[in-house]
Amino acid sequence: MNYLAKLAQLFFFAATLTLSFTGISFADEGAATYKPFILAESTQQSLTDATNTVSKKLKQAGFSIVGQYSPYKNTTILVITNDALKSIAGQSELGSFGVAQRVSLTQINDEVQISFTNPIYMAHVYRMTEDLSSIESQLSSALGNQKAYGPETGLAKADLRSYQYKWLMPHFSDTLDLASYPSQAMAIKEINALFDKKQSGVEKVYQIDIPNKEETIIGVNMTGTNGNDCSGDEYIMSRIDFKKIKSTGHLPYEVVISEGNVYALPAEFRIAINFPDLSMMGDNSFMSIMCAPDAIQAALTTAVGGELE
């Protein structure tokens, strides 16, 4: 991409973020509002001990840990699901994105922050048939619930179910078409073989098959091909996850395979749903990761055997 084209892209993305952000209807009067993450507790345990403790509690609460990884230093993410989540995920067109919840452990100085994605928030963002309040209750009972966090003010159900940065930005349904295979079985076989090769800085973290549908979701660790590759999770999070309580549970990114077709959410949507109040410009802003949408799409496309345009 030449300099002028890139400059135009940066200006367009920045402008739409600004215009759209001002149009987001936070906290509709009288309506319940939600935030993307819940802080369960902070502990003095080591990261290893805290991870073991949390894993045991999750299993006792009936959750399966389908993936565990450390995207960067001092962090551990547990990806969990259960039969109820799988069943509900299969009831809506793109419900696969809500089948996995994430529990994150982030060491900050001498404390480990234990948090989880807010199932109710995610259920509305992913337009699921149920609000997953029962899942939220299970996680809160198992791990604790000190407070919801993310943006300073939460978003109402209606805003989440129609979420976008309003003007020209992608909706939830505006997925990225990454690749296509003749069958679901071939797609899963070929893509897993490609993930084993760890191409384009993308590694598999977990896989969940959706019951009663030819559909599978695979979560990925995006390491980037080098430290300056802005598809990398650490590159992105080092710039936008700057608040005192960390939003580590934003990760991992996902790809969905449905009847042989492979798609993902555009970064302009996938990042924004978890960081809806980032400023447009300056340090720790969307402008600091302007390269991420194109880089993420290219890395995922290569990783699943698609063709770059």
Secondary structure, 3 states (H helix, E strand, C coil): CCHHHHHHHHHHHHHHHHHHHHHCCECCCCCCEECCEEEEEEECCCHHHHHHHHHHHHHHCCCEEEEEECCCCCEEEEEEECHHHHHHHCCCCCHHHHCCEEEEEEEECCEEEEEEECHHHHHHHCCCCCCCHHHHHHHHHHHCCCEEECCCCCEEHHHHHCCCCCCCCCCCCCCEEEEECCCHHHHHHHHHHHHHHCHHHEEEEEEEEECCCCEEEEEEEECCCCCCCCCCHHHHHHHHCCCCCCCHHHCCEEEEEECCEEEECCHHHHCCCCCCCCCCCCCCCHHHHCCHHHHHHHHHHHHCCCCCC
